[in-house]
Amino acid sequence: MMKFVRVGAIVAAITLSLPALADGNVEAGRIKANTCMGCHGIPQYNNAYPTYRVPKLGGQHRDYIVAALKGYRSGERPHKTMQAQAANLSDQDIEDIASYLEHSPAHK
Amino acid sequence: MKQIAMIALLGLASTAAFADGAIAQPPKAAACFACHGENGHSKTEMYPVLAGQYANYIAHALTEYKDGKRKNAIMNGQASGLTKEEIHDLALFFGSQQSDLYTPSVHGALKQ
């Protein structure tokens, strides 16, 4: 009986810790997101050609940002600059950056 | 003189419409709500928030989906039937919604 309780406790502990692992490290993301701010941290910043504003990322869903960065990294999603930026990101880097952007402070 | 006054009035009217986010809902917007939430306030992690995103970025994304440059099984299908005008109207509509989105910064306290 005690054995079941112990196993149950371990399973519960692992399950509870999973979301934290999947969420990425927000403070690591703050550092890794520095480069992003060269374009995405400037209100109304324009993509040169074709001309449109680079999207607002603050408050965007993290899973969507993860999918976007992985799409750029694999080359499936077009955009030369973003492909170059994403090329050297690890899965962990992407998780960290996405977690950070979802809760990042707003530009002042 | 009358013409200048008219133009000035029109300018004021359109500015007011933007400020309110009171752009009329285009006929095809309701289809977007199914995934992207009412008025683009997506509650689903995989589907991006559209409310308050820059209109010309939304138009760019829809155009890339329509042309097949950006690949997504759902969005390619959705965008393929849109005209240039419909893309323009949808982009303005979602872009004018009160925003959940903002320009991020690496400085300051995290939002909850």
Backbone of each chain as ProteinMPNN parsed JSONL, in Angstrom:
{"seq_chain_A": "MMKFVRVGAIVAAITLSLPALADGNVEAGRIKANTCMGCHGIPQYNNAYPTYRVPKLGGQHRDYIVAALKGYRSGERPHKTMQAQAANLSDQDIEDIASYLEHSPAHK", "coords_chain_A": {"N_chain_A": [[0.84, -1.208, 0.0], [1.862, 1.256, 0.917], [3.783, 1.491, -0.97], [2.353, 2.019, -3.293], [1.378, 4.529, -2.696], [3.721, 5.951, -2.571], [4.683, 5.711, -5.223], [2.582, 6.952, -6.482], [2.899, 9.551, -5.507], [5.309, 10.262, -6.661], [4.656, 10.171, -9.389], [2.746, 12.211, -9.429], [4.335, 14.389, -8.746], [6.061, 14.543, -10.94], [4.222, 15.026, -12.983], [3.2, 17.496, -12.2], [5.435, 19.077, -12.483], [5.857, 19.147, -15.151], [4.489, 21.171, -16.834], [5.992, 23.446, -16.187], [8.498, 22.806, -17.212], [7.923, 22.631, -19.938], [7.267, 25.207, -20.465], [9.507, 26.764, -20.814], [12.292, 28.891, -19.947], [11.714, 31.881, -18.574], [13.304, 34.071, -17.755], [15.754, 33.455, -18.926], [14.893, 33.702, -21.476], [14.486, 36.436, -21.668], [17.067, 37.423, -21.986], [17.839, 36.107, -24.325], [16.046, 37.185, -26.091], [16.933, 39.628, -26.75], [18.091, 40.325, -29.284], [15.85, 40.211, -30.919], [14.542, 42.546, -30.361], [15.649, 44.559, -31.841], [14.143, 44.946, -34.095], [11.445, 44.123, -33.473], [11.038, 45.415, -31.109], [10.552, 48.025, -31.517], [8.106, 50.387, -31.805], [5.787, 50.465, -34.509], [7.674, 49.759, -36.396], [9.026, 49.231, -39.62], [9.051, 46.583, -42.015], [11.376, 46.333, -44.632], [11.006, 45.627, -47.469], [8.561, 43.567, -48.899], [6.695, 46.495, -47.851], [5.542, 46.523, -44.657], [4.34, 46.592, -41.3], [6.449, 45.239, -38.809], [5.353, 42.483, -36.909], [3.529, 42.926, -33.794], [4.67, 41.398, -30.94], [4.474, 41.157, -28.224], [2.536, 39.73, -25.701], [1.534, 37.836, -27.38], [0.45, 34.449, -28.081], [2.4, 31.815, -26.68], [2.745, 29.216, -27.821], [2.158, 29.673, -30.467], [4.25, 31.409, -31.212], [6.41, 29.688, -30.868], [5.839, 27.813, -32.903], [6.054, 29.52, -35.105], [8.776, 30.349, -35.036], [10.038, 27.866, -35.337], [9.142, 27.234, -37.846], [10.424, 29.189, -39.386], [13.061, 28.435, -38.85], [13.252, 25.926, -40.067], [12.947, 26.716, -42.613], [10.555, 26.577, -43.831], [8.691, 28.58, -43.471], [8.56, 31.614, -45.144], [10.921, 34.273, -45.087], [13.682, 36.013, -45.236], [15.361, 37.36, -43.312], [14.256, 36.552, -40.863], [14.582, 33.799, -41.095], [17.352, 33.606, -41.025], [17.805, 34.567, -38.452], [16.56, 32.609, -36.906], [17.93, 30.332, -37.51], [20.08, 29.443, -35.898], [18.948, 28.874, -33.466], [18.236, 26.833, -30.666], [15.877, 24.229, -29.701], [15.316, 24.727, -27.04], [16.083, 27.418, -26.777], [14.114, 28.6, -28.378], [11.773, 27.931, -26.966], [12.278, 29.372, -24.625], [12.395, 32.057, -25.525], [9.827, 32.373, -26.6], [8.254, 31.994, -24.321], [9.064, 34.164, -22.868], [8.234, 36.375, -24.451], [5.451, 36.214, -24.331], [4.864, 37.186, -21.816], [6.264, 39.509, -21.595], [7.555, 42.756, -20.57], [5.999, 45.867, -21.573], [6.992, 48.019, -24.258], [8.213, 51.271, -23.524]], "CA_chain_A": [[0.0, 0.0, 0.0], [2.763, 2.42, 0.995], [4.5, 1.551, -2.242], [1.455, 2.7, -4.249], [1.327, 5.954, -2.318], [5.003, 6.552, -2.955], [4.693, 5.808, -6.693], [1.602, 7.992, -6.815], [3.483, 10.851, -5.186], [6.34, 10.545, -7.676], [3.943, 10.475, -10.642], [2.126, 13.522, -9.265], [5.406, 15.397, -8.759], [6.525, 14.676, -12.324], [3.148, 15.646, -13.76], [3.097, 18.909, -11.83], [6.61, 19.83, -12.928], [5.91, 19.166, -16.622], [4.179, 22.456, -17.475], [7.105, 24.374, -15.975], [9.554, 22.448, -18.163], [7.48, 22.937, -21.295], [7.098, 26.647, -20.612], [10.741, 27.477, -21.087], [12.777, 29.742, -18.868], [11.356, 33.253, -18.955], [14.431, 35.002, -17.576], [16.715, 33.144, -19.998], [14.275, 34.255, -22.688], [14.697, 37.893, -21.679], [18.406, 37.66, -22.549], [17.869, 35.604, -25.707], [15.143, 37.996, -26.933], [17.551, 40.932, -27.002], [18.246, 40.575, -30.724], [14.515, 40.403, -31.509], [14.067, 43.901, -30.097], [16.173, 45.452, -32.875], [13.005, 45.248, -34.988], [10.137, 43.935, -32.833], [10.932, 46.254, -29.919], [10.36, 49.414, -31.936], [6.722, 50.56, -32.278], [5.544, 50.869, -35.903], [8.858, 49.492, -37.222], [8.645, 48.695, -40.931], [9.82, 45.673, -42.843], [11.779, 47.181, -45.756], [10.291, 45.294, -48.704], [7.493, 44.567, -49.061], [6.553, 47.33, -46.667], [4.463, 46.294, -43.679], [4.924, 46.718, -39.966], [6.825, 43.959, -38.194], [4.242, 42.242, -35.982], [3.624, 43.062, -32.339], [4.814, 40.058, -30.356], [4.143, 41.193, -26.796], [1.195, 39.228, -25.413], [1.123, 36.79, -28.336], [0.506, 33.105, -27.496], [3.735, 31.227, -26.791], [2.774, 28.081, -28.753], [2.197, 30.22, -31.825], [5.611, 31.921, -31.449], [7.255, 28.501, -31.038], [5.576, 27.287, -34.25], [6.569, 30.489, -36.085], [10.247, 30.284, -35.057], [10.44, 26.577, -35.913], [8.861, 27.341, -39.282], [11.528, 29.967, -39.974], [14.305, 27.66, -38.72], [13.262, 24.86, -41.074], [12.861, 27.336, -43.937], [9.209, 26.395, -44.383], [8.041, 29.893, -43.507], [9.486, 32.516, -45.833], [11.385, 35.604, -44.638], [15.135, 35.798, -45.161], [15.945, 37.823, -42.052], [13.798, 35.692, -39.771], [15.211, 32.486, -41.27], [18.732, 33.741, -40.549], [17.754, 34.709, -36.993], [16.11, 31.37, -36.269], [18.774, 29.205, -37.937], [20.953, 28.951, -34.827], [18.234, 28.711, -32.199], [17.895, 25.47, -30.247], [14.491, 24.109, -29.24], [15.234, 25.384, -25.734], [16.115, 28.879, -27.039], [12.797, 28.975, -28.918], [10.823, 27.856, -25.839], [12.581, 30.472, -23.694], [12.018, 33.328, -26.158], [8.365, 32.416, -26.716], [7.713, 32.174, -22.967], [9.348, 35.543, -22.466], [7.421, 37.34, -25.205], [4.06, 36.167, -23.886], [4.704, 37.95, -20.564], [7.29, 40.55, -21.554], [7.116, 44.126, -20.307], [5.695, 46.621, -22.792], [7.881, 49.121, -24.618], [7.717, 52.551, -22.991]], "C_chain_A": [[0.872, 1.254, 0.0], [3.493, 2.638, -0.335], [3.663, 2.328, -3.279], [1.422, 4.193, -3.966], [2.597, 6.648, -2.795], [5.073, 6.768, -4.48], [3.753, 6.923, -7.137], [2.185, 9.373, -6.591], [4.522, 11.246, -6.227], [5.682, 10.949, -8.994], [3.35, 11.882, -10.572], [3.18, 14.621, -9.373], [5.9, 15.634, -10.184], [5.479, 15.419, -13.155], [3.077, 17.147, -13.481], [4.264, 19.723, -12.373], [6.656, 19.959, -14.447], [5.569, 20.519, -17.254], [5.322, 23.456, -17.35], [8.224, 24.09, -16.97], [9.173, 22.883, -19.577], [7.414, 24.444, -21.539], [8.364, 27.394, -20.989], [11.071, 28.383, -19.921], [12.612, 31.206, -19.26], [12.544, 34.205, -18.822], [15.566, 34.728, -18.569], [16.204, 33.734, -21.309], [14.481, 35.754, -22.796], [16.039, 38.214, -22.33], [18.439, 37.256, -24.026], [17.018, 36.461, -26.65], [15.739, 39.355, -27.28], [17.63, 41.287, -28.483], [16.903, 40.876, -31.387], [14.089, 41.876, -31.444], [14.592, 44.927, -31.103], [15.092, 45.84, -33.87], [11.674, 45.217, -34.227], [9.946, 44.81, -31.592], [10.725, 47.716, -30.239], [8.937, 49.579, -32.473], [6.683, 51.041, -33.731], [6.73, 50.58, -36.841], [8.443, 48.792, -38.52], [9.608, 47.651, -41.458], [10.128, 46.442, -44.129], [10.981, 46.881, -47.031], [9.814, 43.857, -48.67], [7.264, 45.317, -47.745], [5.312, 46.964, -45.861], [5.13, 46.352, -42.324], [5.279, 45.346, -39.406], [5.836, 43.717, -37.041], [4.574, 42.529, -34.52], [3.685, 41.657, -31.76], [4.481, 40.018, -28.875], [2.716, 40.72, -26.589], [0.712, 38.168, -26.385], [1.28, 35.413, -27.672], [1.87, 32.462, -27.741], [3.78, 30.072, -27.797], [2.829, 28.561, -30.207], [3.609, 30.728, -32.161], [6.585, 30.758, -31.657], [7.09, 27.955, -32.455], [6.171, 28.202, -35.319], [8.089, 30.366, -36.194], [10.736, 28.964, -35.644], [10.193, 26.561, -37.422], [9.947, 28.123, -40.015], [12.818, 29.15, -39.972], [14.383, 26.574, -39.787], [13.219, 25.418, -42.497], [11.479, 27.222, -44.55], [8.467, 27.722, -44.471], [9.005, 30.894, -44.115], [9.748, 33.81, -45.049], [12.87, 35.456, -44.337], [15.728, 36.193, -43.808], [15.542, 36.905, -40.905], [14.39, 34.284, -39.886], [16.636, 32.518, -40.734], [18.766, 33.832, -39.021], [17.465, 33.375, -36.314], [17.066, 30.202, -36.511], [19.571, 28.604, -36.782], [20.263, 28.784, -33.482], [17.982, 27.235, -31.916], [16.411, 25.44, -29.87], [14.309, 24.855, -27.917], [15.229, 26.903, -25.895], [14.719, 29.356, -27.466], [11.748, 28.967, -27.812], [11.023, 29.051, -24.903], [12.099, 31.809, -24.259], [10.49, 33.459, -26.212], [7.715, 32.652, -25.354], [7.919, 33.61, -22.505], [8.39, 36.524, -23.148], [5.976, 37.377, -24.719], [3.831, 37.04, -22.652], [5.635, 39.149, -20.487], [6.714, 41.902, -21.138], [6.812, 44.817, -21.635], [6.737, 47.709, -23.002], [7.315, 50.417, -24.06], [8.2, 53.698, -23.838]], "O_chain_A": [[0.667, 2.179, -0.786], [3.774, 3.76, -0.756], [4.177, 3.162, -4.024], [1.435, 5.014, -4.883], [2.569, 7.753, -3.336], [5.46, 7.834, -4.96], [4.065, 7.718, -8.024], [1.981, 10.273, -7.407], [4.609, 12.407, -6.627], [6.081, 11.922, -9.633], [3.437, 12.65, -11.53], [2.954, 15.652, -10.006], [6.13, 16.773, -10.59], [5.807, 16.32, -13.927], [2.916, 17.958, -14.393], [4.116, 20.904, -12.686], [7.403, 20.78, -14.978], [6.298, 20.973, -18.136], [5.596, 24.219, -18.277], [8.83, 25.016, -17.51], [9.992, 23.432, -20.314], [7.496, 24.899, -22.679], [8.299, 28.539, -21.436], [10.252, 28.613, -19.031], [13.287, 31.701, -20.162], [12.76, 35.052, -19.688], [16.255, 35.652, -19.001], [16.981, 34.203, -22.14], [14.633, 36.284, -23.897], [16.147, 39.15, -23.122], [18.992, 37.968, -24.865], [17.24, 36.465, -27.861], [15.134, 40.14, -28.011], [17.284, 42.397, -28.889], [16.826, 41.695, -32.303], [13.39, 42.383, -32.321], [14.054, 46.029, -31.211], [15.121, 46.937, -34.427], [10.876, 46.151, -34.315], [8.833, 44.935, -31.081], [10.723, 48.558, -29.342], [8.593, 48.977, -33.49], [7.454, 51.915, -34.126], [6.779, 51.102, -37.954], [7.616, 47.88, -38.511], [10.826, 47.807, -41.366], [9.256, 47.126, -44.664], [10.357, 47.775, -47.602], [10.633, 42.973, -48.421], [7.6, 44.824, -46.668], [4.183, 47.086, -46.336], [6.344, 46.182, -42.211], [4.497, 44.402, -39.518], [5.521, 44.639, -36.288], [5.714, 42.399, -34.074], [2.834, 40.82, -32.065], [4.23, 38.944, -28.329], [1.789, 41.234, -27.214], [-0.397, 37.653, -26.24], [2.137, 35.233, -26.808], [2.427, 32.542, -28.836], [4.747, 29.954, -28.549], [3.463, 27.937, -31.058], [4.104, 30.503, -33.265], [7.472, 30.826, -32.508], [8.077, 27.668, -33.132], [6.721, 27.731, -36.314], [8.633, 30.288, -37.295], [11.732, 28.938, -36.367], [10.947, 25.948, -38.177], [10.342, 27.765, -41.125], [13.573, 29.158, -40.944], [15.45, 26.326, -40.349], [13.429, 24.687, -43.465], [11.246, 27.707, -45.657], [7.713, 27.965, -45.413], [10.142, 31.017, -43.66], [8.838, 34.352, -44.421], [13.266, 34.863, -43.334], [16.51, 35.44, -43.227], [16.372, 36.524, -40.079], [14.67, 33.649, -38.869], [17.08, 31.581, -40.072], [19.639, 33.252, -38.376], [18.049, 33.053, -35.28], [17.017, 29.199, -35.799], [19.719, 27.384, -36.701], [20.926, 28.575, -32.466], [17.57, 26.481, -32.798], [15.772, 26.484, -29.736], [13.298, 25.522, -27.696], [14.46, 27.597, -25.229], [14.217, 30.371, -26.983], [10.928, 29.881, -27.723], [10.056, 29.662, -24.447], [11.471, 32.597, -23.553], [9.936, 34.515, -25.909], [6.752, 33.41, -25.239], [7.064, 34.195, -21.84], [7.811, 37.394, -22.497], [5.349, 38.436, -24.695], [2.738, 37.573, -22.46], [5.782, 39.747, -19.421], [5.526, 42.162, -21.331], [7.302, 44.406, -22.687], [7.291, 48.249, -22.045], [6.107, 50.651, -24.105], [7.888, 54.853, -23.55]]}, "seq_chain_B": "MKQIAMIALLGLASTAAFADGAIAQPPKAAACFACHGENGHSKTEMYPVLAGQYANYIAHALTEYKDGKRKNAIMNGQASGLTKEEIHDLALFFGSQQSDLYTPSVHGALKQ", "coords_chain_B": {"N_chain_B": [[-12.338, 76.262, -51.331], [-14.522, 75.185, -49.98], [-14.126, 72.591, -50.737], [-11.733, 71.945, -49.459], [-12.556, 72.046, -46.827], [-14.35, 69.905, -46.808], [-12.634, 67.764, -47.278], [-11.093, 67.893, -44.975], [-13.038, 67.325, -43.075], [-13.735, 64.698, -43.782], [-11.341, 63.453, -43.242], [-11.223, 63.728, -40.457], [-13.433, 62.206, -39.743], [-12.66, 59.612, -40.539], [-10.468, 59.198, -38.903], [-11.653, 59.153, -36.421], [-13.175, 56.817, -36.629], [-11.17, 54.878, -36.68], [-10.016, 55.225, -34.164], [-11.995, 54.356, -32.441], [-12.113, 51.692, -33.016], [-14.173, 50.955, -34.499], [-14.763, 49.703, -36.959], [-16.756, 48.39, -39.484], [-17.85, 45.0, -39.358], [-16.437, 42.786, -41.609], [-17.997, 40.642, -44.109], [-16.762, 38.076, -44.197], [-15.416, 37.76, -41.817], [-16.446, 36.344, -39.648], [-15.86, 33.658, -40.051], [-13.182, 33.529, -39.372], [-13.284, 33.861, -36.663], [-13.826, 31.391, -35.516], [-11.445, 30.001, -35.005], [-9.594, 32.023, -34.296], [-10.826, 33.42, -32.314], [-13.432, 35.58, -30.928], [-13.694, 38.57, -32.641], [-10.983, 38.354, -33.016], [-9.639, 37.878, -30.667], [-7.934, 35.578, -29.733], [-8.21, 32.566, -27.874], [-6.881, 30.313, -27.93], [-3.894, 28.584, -27.763], [-2.386, 27.778, -30.073], [-3.322, 29.368, -32.097], [-2.777, 32.524, -33.391], [-3.271, 35.692, -31.715], [-5.211, 38.098, -33.254], [-6.397, 40.493, -32.867], [-5.805, 43.866, -32.815], [-3.354, 43.608, -34.011], [-0.902, 44.844, -36.336], [-2.436, 46.174, -39.189], [-1.431, 46.083, -41.822], [0.426, 44.071, -41.63], [-1.185, 41.827, -41.11], [-2.546, 41.746, -43.539], [-0.394, 41.188, -45.214], [0.322, 38.619, -44.27], [-2.022, 37.159, -44.898], [-1.99, 37.406, -47.666], [0.335, 36.021, -48.315], [-0.432, 33.471, -47.511], [-2.546, 33.052, -49.27], [-1.185, 33.063, -51.71], [0.289, 30.81, -51.375], [2.853, 30.94, -50.46], [3.425, 31.049, -47.785], [2.995, 28.351, -45.745], [0.284, 26.551, -44.55], [-2.005, 24.2, -43.613], [-4.669, 24.786, -42.894], [-4.886, 27.621, -43.17], [-4.085, 28.163, -45.821], [-6.192, 27.117, -47.273], [-8.302, 28.695, -46.297], [-7.541, 31.29, -47.093], [-7.355, 31.164, -49.819], [-9.672, 31.722, -51.227], [-10.068, 34.422, -50.934], [-10.472, 37.801, -52.023], [-8.372, 40.575, -53.058], [-9.468, 42.894, -52.009], [-11.098, 41.896, -49.986], [-9.168, 40.847, -48.257], [-7.897, 43.206, -47.509], [-10.014, 44.496, -46.138], [-10.544, 42.681, -44.036], [-8.103, 42.754, -42.72], [-7.987, 45.436, -41.855], [-10.195, 45.449, -40.163], [-9.556, 43.526, -38.085], [-7.181, 44.635, -37.214], [-8.062, 46.992, -36.093], [-9.261, 46.37, -33.744], [-9.568, 46.503, -30.166], [-6.55, 46.138, -28.415], [-4.807, 43.151, -27.459], [-2.27, 42.859, -27.833], [1.132, 44.054, -27.836], [4.044, 46.178, -28.198], [6.994, 44.598, -27.344], [9.485, 44.663, -24.663], [12.837, 44.349, -23.335], [13.264, 45.34, -20.921], [12.24, 45.919, -17.587], [9.445, 44.913, -15.42], [7.942, 41.657, -15.61], [4.834, 40.892, -17.24], [1.731, 39.669, -15.895]], "CA_chain_B": [[-12.425, 76.364, -49.861], [-15.513, 74.184, -49.576], [-13.504, 71.28, -50.954], [-10.742, 71.725, -48.393], [-13.32, 71.771, -45.613], [-14.885, 68.557, -46.955], [-11.531, 66.808, -47.103], [-10.739, 67.937, -43.557], [-14.104, 66.613, -42.356], [-13.579, 63.268, -44.074], [-10.15, 63.025, -42.499], [-11.617, 63.624, -39.052], [-14.373, 61.089, -39.613], [-11.97, 58.328, -40.631], [-9.619, 59.077, -37.716], [-12.534, 58.775, -35.321], [-13.538, 55.42, -36.818], [-10.014, 54.074, -36.285], [-9.791, 55.34, -32.728], [-13.024, 53.561, -31.77], [-12.096, 50.302, -33.432], [-15.549, 50.75, -34.935], [-14.847, 49.375, -38.377], [-17.811, 47.392, -39.661], [-17.347, 43.63, -39.507], [-16.576, 42.297, -42.991], [-18.806, 39.422, -44.171], [-16.03, 36.818, -43.989], [-14.68, 37.762, -40.544], [-16.995, 35.354, -38.71], [-15.153, 32.392, -40.258], [-11.901, 33.631, -38.655], [-13.546, 33.809, -35.216], [-13.875, 29.999, -35.069], [-10.141, 29.651, -34.426], [-8.872, 33.187, -33.755], [-11.615, 34.037, -31.252], [-14.326, 36.668, -31.319], [-12.966, 39.793, -33.002], [-9.535, 38.114, -33.087], [-9.062, 37.681, -29.329], [-7.761, 34.125, -29.658], [-8.003, 31.961, -26.554], [-6.221, 29.044, -28.214], [-2.441, 28.797, -27.864], [-1.809, 27.589, -31.411], [-3.825, 30.351, -33.054], [-2.337, 33.837, -32.93], [-4.177, 36.81, -31.48], [-5.219, 39.026, -34.396], [-6.924, 41.782, -32.416], [-4.808, 44.905, -32.567], [-2.115, 43.424, -34.773], [-0.809, 45.822, -37.422], [-3.295, 45.76, -40.306], [-0.703, 45.706, -43.053], [1.063, 42.758, -41.391], [-2.234, 40.811, -41.314], [-2.764, 41.678, -44.989], [0.778, 40.499, -45.772], [0.218, 37.201, -43.922], [-3.111, 36.561, -45.688], [-1.556, 37.358, -49.064], [1.292, 34.907, -48.424], [-1.209, 32.226, -47.433], [-3.308, 32.952, -50.522], [-0.245, 32.729, -52.786], [0.947, 29.544, -51.052], [4.253, 31.145, -50.039], [3.435, 30.615, -46.385], [2.234, 27.105, -45.798], [-0.485, 26.062, -43.403], [-3.12, 23.464, -44.213], [-5.936, 25.481, -42.674], [-4.887, 28.998, -43.674], [-4.018, 28.189, -47.285], [-7.564, 26.906, -47.727], [-9.125, 29.862, -45.944], [-7.145, 32.514, -47.801], [-7.35, 30.989, -51.284], [-10.875, 32.299, -51.822], [-10.219, 35.85, -50.618], [-9.994, 38.785, -52.988], [-7.488, 41.592, -52.485], [-10.304, 43.822, -51.228], [-11.521, 41.204, -48.759], [-7.986, 40.801, -47.391], [-7.747, 44.571, -47.006], [-11.077, 44.777, -45.167], [-10.33, 41.831, -42.857], [-6.912, 43.261, -42.023], [-8.359, 46.676, -41.163], [-11.13, 45.11, -39.089], [-8.859, 42.923, -36.942], [-6.184, 45.594, -36.731], [-8.692, 48.103, -35.377], [-9.819, 45.904, -32.458], [-8.805, 46.84, -28.967], [-5.448, 45.199, -28.524], [-4.16, 42.333, -26.441], [-0.871, 42.788, -28.256], [1.901, 45.275, -27.601], [5.461, 46.109, -28.532], [7.671, 44.119, -26.137], [10.758, 45.248, -24.258], [13.58, 43.464, -22.436], [13.443, 46.075, -19.669], [11.078, 46.088, -16.724], [8.844, 43.742, -14.782], [7.11, 40.817, -16.473], [3.37, 40.994, -17.072], [1.162, 38.371, -15.506]], "C_chain_B": [[-13.384, 75.296, -49.315], [-14.91, 72.777, -49.658], [-12.526, 70.942, -49.829], [-11.465, 71.341, -47.095], [-13.858, 70.331, -45.634], [-13.807, 67.504, -46.683], [-11.144, 66.726, -45.626], [-11.751, 67.145, -42.734], [-13.981, 65.1, -42.537], [-12.416, 62.692, -43.292], [-10.493, 62.796, -41.043], [-12.495, 62.401, -38.827], [-13.629, 59.762, -39.623], [-11.049, 58.129, -39.43], [-10.458, 58.587, -36.545], [-12.893, 57.29, -35.413], [-12.403, 54.511, -36.363], [-9.859, 54.053, -34.771], [-10.772, 54.461, -31.957], [-12.863, 52.068, -31.999], [-13.44, 49.937, -34.013], [-15.647, 50.525, -36.434], [-15.856, 48.241, -38.522], [-17.209, 46.01, -39.912], [-17.536, 43.146, -40.936], [-17.305, 40.95, -42.999], [-18.034, 38.149, -43.817], [-15.312, 36.726, -42.638], [-15.144, 36.661, -39.603], [-16.275, 34.011, -38.845], [-13.833, 32.381, -39.484], [-12.096, 33.415, -37.161], [-13.465, 32.38, -34.677], [-12.554, 29.577, -34.426], [-9.507, 30.835, -33.694], [-9.671, 33.957, -32.704], [-12.463, 35.19, -31.757], [-13.52, 37.951, -31.5], [-11.442, 39.631, -32.965], [-8.843, 37.978, -31.75], [-8.908, 36.192, -29.078], [-7.505, 33.653, -28.233], [-7.243, 30.643, -26.714], [-4.754, 29.282, -28.52], [-1.882, 28.72, -29.29], [-2.217, 28.676, -32.405], [-3.51, 31.76, -32.583], [-3.488, 34.818, -32.688], [-4.073, 37.735, -32.698], [-5.638, 40.432, -33.958], [-5.782, 42.746, -32.126], [-3.465, 44.682, -33.233], [-2.08, 44.477, -35.886], [-1.567, 45.314, -38.657], [-2.478, 45.338, -41.517], [0.122, 44.428, -42.869], [0.04, 41.632, -41.606], [-2.481, 40.632, -42.811], [-1.62, 40.925, -45.672], [0.682, 38.995, -45.517], [-0.852, 36.52, -44.776], [-2.714, 36.415, -47.153], [-0.568, 36.208, -49.274], [0.59, 33.548, -48.34], [-1.947, 31.999, -48.747], [-2.398, 32.49, -51.669], [0.465, 31.392, -52.564], [2.399, 29.693, -50.644], [4.422, 30.722, -48.585], [2.489, 29.427, -46.295], [1.571, 26.766, -44.465], [-1.762, 25.464, -43.959], [-4.444, 24.217, -44.067], [-5.938, 26.83, -43.392], [-4.776, 29.083, -45.199], [-5.422, 28.03, -47.864], [-8.434, 28.124, -47.486], [-8.826, 31.06, -46.833], [-7.301, 32.391, -49.317], [-8.55, 31.663, -51.941], [-11.045, 33.79, -51.578], [-9.722, 36.732, -51.751], [-9.068, 39.759, -52.264], [-8.267, 42.539, -51.572], [-10.737, 43.17, -49.909], [-10.374, 41.106, -47.754], [-7.78, 42.157, -46.731], [-8.758, 44.86, -45.896], [-10.904, 43.954, -43.879], [-9.161, 42.36, -42.025], [-7.241, 44.529, -41.235], [-9.256, 46.379, -39.964], [-10.392, 44.542, -37.872], [-7.838, 43.895, -36.346], [-6.775, 46.704, -35.884], [-9.28, 47.674, -34.03], [-8.93, 46.311, -31.3], [-7.768, 45.74, -28.725], [-5.077, 44.448, -27.258], [-2.658, 42.329, -26.701], [-0.169, 44.116, -28.007], [3.339, 45.064, -28.063], [6.224, 45.708, -27.267], [8.97, 44.878, -25.849], [11.498, 44.23, -23.402], [13.796, 44.133, -21.075], [12.138, 46.152, -18.883], [10.521, 44.778, -16.206], [7.96, 42.983, -15.757], [5.639, 41.073, -16.197], [2.831, 39.653, -16.629], [0.046, 37.955, -16.406]], "O_chain_B": [[-13.094, 74.61, -48.335], [-15.136, 71.917, -48.807], [-12.494, 69.821, -49.321], [-11.043, 70.439, -46.371], [-13.827, 69.631, -44.621], [-14.022, 66.517, -45.979], [-10.9, 65.643, -45.094], [-11.388, 66.399, -41.825], [-14.104, 64.33, -41.584], [-12.495, 61.589, -42.751], [-10.1, 61.787, -40.457], [-12.327, 61.663, -37.856], [-13.923, 58.88, -38.816], [-10.868, 56.997, -38.981], [-10.035, 57.722, -35.778], [-12.914, 56.588, -34.403], [-12.647, 53.485, -35.728], [-9.605, 53.008, -34.172], [-10.413, 53.886, -30.929], [-13.42, 51.264, -31.252], [-13.822, 48.766, -34.029], [-16.515, 51.092, -37.099], [-15.816, 47.26, -37.781], [-16.191, 45.874, -40.591], [-18.662, 43.096, -41.43], [-17.245, 40.202, -42.023], [-18.592, 37.24, -43.203], [-14.668, 35.718, -42.35], [-14.346, 36.104, -38.849], [-16.101, 33.303, -37.853], [-13.413, 31.333, -38.994], [-11.23, 32.875, -36.474], [-13.084, 32.17, -33.526], [-12.551, 28.875, -33.414], [-8.952, 30.675, -32.607], [-9.245, 35.022, -32.254], [-12.252, 35.709, -32.853], [-12.763, 38.357, -30.618], [-10.702, 40.612, -32.892], [-7.615, 37.961, -31.68], [-9.664, 35.607, -28.301], [-6.714, 34.234, -27.491], [-6.995, 29.943, -25.731], [-4.403, 30.065, -29.403], [-1.011, 29.505, -29.664], [-1.553, 28.883, -33.42], [-3.926, 32.155, -31.494], [-4.521, 34.779, -33.356], [-2.975, 38.105, -33.115], [-5.282, 41.426, -34.591], [-4.911, 42.474, -31.3], [-2.537, 45.47, -33.048], [-3.131, 44.946, -36.325], [-1.368, 44.185, -39.106], [-2.798, 44.343, -42.167], [0.477, 43.776, -43.851], [0.359, 40.607, -42.209], [-2.611, 39.507, -43.294], [-1.842, 40.131, -46.585], [0.924, 38.19, -46.416], [-0.625, 35.437, -45.315], [-3.055, 35.426, -47.802], [-0.625, 35.509, -50.285], [0.977, 32.597, -49.019], [-1.968, 30.886, -49.271], [-2.777, 31.649, -52.483], [1.158, 30.898, -53.453], [3.109, 28.698, -50.495], [5.426, 30.118, -48.208], [1.334, 29.497, -46.716], [2.214, 26.708, -43.417], [-2.509, 26.123, -44.682], [-5.239, 24.276, -45.004], [-6.87, 27.147, -44.131], [-5.331, 30.003, -45.8], [-5.795, 28.714, -48.817], [-9.205, 28.536, -48.354], [-9.737, 31.76, -47.274], [-7.371, 33.401, -50.018], [-8.46, 32.122, -53.08], [-12.059, 34.367, -51.972], [-8.691, 36.456, -52.364], [-8.988, 39.771, -51.036], [-7.789, 42.933, -50.508], [-10.74, 43.811, -48.858], [-10.579, 41.263, -46.551], [-7.519, 42.239, -45.53], [-8.404, 45.4, -44.848], [-11.095, 44.466, -42.776], [-9.222, 42.406, -40.797], [-6.824, 44.677, -40.086], [-9.105, 46.971, -38.895], [-10.581, 45.021, -36.754], [-7.66, 43.961, -35.129], [-6.084, 47.293, -35.052], [-9.746, 48.515, -33.261], [-7.714, 46.444, -31.435], [-8.081, 44.554, -28.82], [-5.035, 45.002, -26.159], [-1.877, 41.851, -25.878], [-0.805, 45.17, -27.974], [3.786, 43.939, -28.286], [6.125, 46.38, -26.24], [9.472, 45.628, -26.686], [10.877, 43.347, -22.81], [14.432, 43.562, -20.189], [11.073, 46.417, -19.441], [11.031, 43.696, -16.496], [7.31, 43.576, -16.618], [5.246, 41.421, -15.084], [3.406, 38.612, -16.948], [-0.537, 36.888, -16.213]]}, "name": "protein", "num_of_chains": 2, "seq": "MMKFVRVGAIVAAITLSLPALADGNVEAGRIKANTCMGCHGIPQYNNAYPTYRVPKLGGQHRDYIVAALKGYRSGERPHKTMQAQAANLSDQDIEDIASYLEHSPAHKMKQIAMIALLGLASTAAFADGAIAQPPKAAACFACHGENGHSKTEMYPVLAGQYANYIAHALTEYKDGKRKNAIMNGQASGLTKEEIHDLALFFGSQQSDLYTPSVHGALKQ"}
